[in-house]
Structures are given as structure tokens and as C-alpha cells.
Amino acid sequence: MVDINWRPVFWSQEETHARQMILDYARRYASFVKITDEEAEWMFPGKIRAQEVLETPQILLGDGFFPQADLVLVTAGEKGCGGATREGRTHRQEAFEVDAVETTGAGDAFSAGILHYLLQLDSLEDFDLKEGLEFASAVGALVTTKYGAWSVPHLHEVETLVSEASRP
């Protein structure tokens, strides 16, 4: 999994060069790509808009984007997230309503959540995109309810949030 996680402060190279290095790396090594809606717009200037990639993440599996990837995940904070698989499955997950105090670490927590979900499976064929996005989104949301990037929620907290949100 490659999380684009664009942070200009960490790059000494000129932005265009840094963008190409990130893109080359992701295209070469990533089976799964996690990217924010804003990063997608930055990675592919003039080719895609943030709202478009959130609503139709499968675009990122096409030529000119990440054609080698089996899974793309697009996060957009309070706007929710979306995902698409090579097999044609897509899902749009609304953000969980929580009392957010700080967003530091939410994207990393989302990535940890999806990886945790995947590691619980017997096989990748058992992957349920809706369940995976729901779980990862809950992990990311709960991190925002405490101060500090290391406020990782306990599994029971994630399961409770998902369960309560699923009730009619």
C-alpha cells in the first residue's frame, strides 16, 4: 500500500520533480493506493478535480493514473471517503459524525484501519469494500476526537461507532 501523503516540507526537490518521483514510485510498487481528494488533484493537474475523484474513485484505476493498482482509496475528511477495486466494485462512505477536536493523524489512522481490516481476512477474495471503508473511516474519525496524532482508538470503540451508525 502506498499512501501518497504529500507534504511539501519533506521534499527538497522542486514540486514537479517530487510529484513525478511519487507517481513513479506508486505506479511501480503499489497494489493499493490511498490518496486524498486534494492530493489527486495535485498529482494530476488539469486531469481531475477533487470532488470528481471522491465521487468516482474508479477513475484512478485508468490509464494515466494508477493502472496497475488493484485498489484505490480516496479520503476527504469530513466529506467521507470512496474506494474502487480492479474488479469494478465501488463504494462511497459518508464520514462519521463525531466531535472532532483535531485532525492530525486521521489519514494515517484510516490507513491503519484498512490494513487492520485486510489482515483479519483469510483471503483477499473475502475483501468487502463497504466494510473495509466503514471500518477505516471509523478509525480515522475516532482519532479526531482526541488531541495528538497518537490517540489511536481501541477496537471496541471502532466497533461501537460502526454498530451505532448502522442502526436505523
Phi, psi and omega in degrees: 000133174244124173260115183305313171044052182296119176225100185304330183299336183269002183245128175270342180284159175298147189305317180298319179293316179299316179302315181293323178297316179297314181297315179300317180297311182298318180292329182280321191246344191269123167273327177240135177238129173247128185213147174275162177301320180290323177295323179298317178296322179290318182295326185234068185300130179079355182257337185205146177254154183304311182296322180297316183288330176291318182283329182225070184297340180299340176305323183291349177273355183275172177302142181090351179240257178235068186293343180271346186287146175266340183211132171238139179235128181243123178251151182212037176057232184292351176273354178097206182209169178214162179208160178211145178248160177302329181285357177099004177280140176224155175205140175246121182252122174290153178289147174285142177274112179226166176271086184285137176243337180197138184262359180303126176089357183296318179294319177295322178294321176302312179300317177298321180296316180292323178293319176301313180303312181298322182290344178278348184277149174286329183207152177295341176294341178275000184295124176250109185302317180298311179297318180297314179293322179297313181297310181298320179296321178295319178299311179299319180295316182295328178299328182285352183273357179227159178278140175098142183290347184260022181271058183290129181285157174281154181306318181297328178293318179296312181298322179294314180299315179297315181297314180294325179287336181278345182289142179289000000 
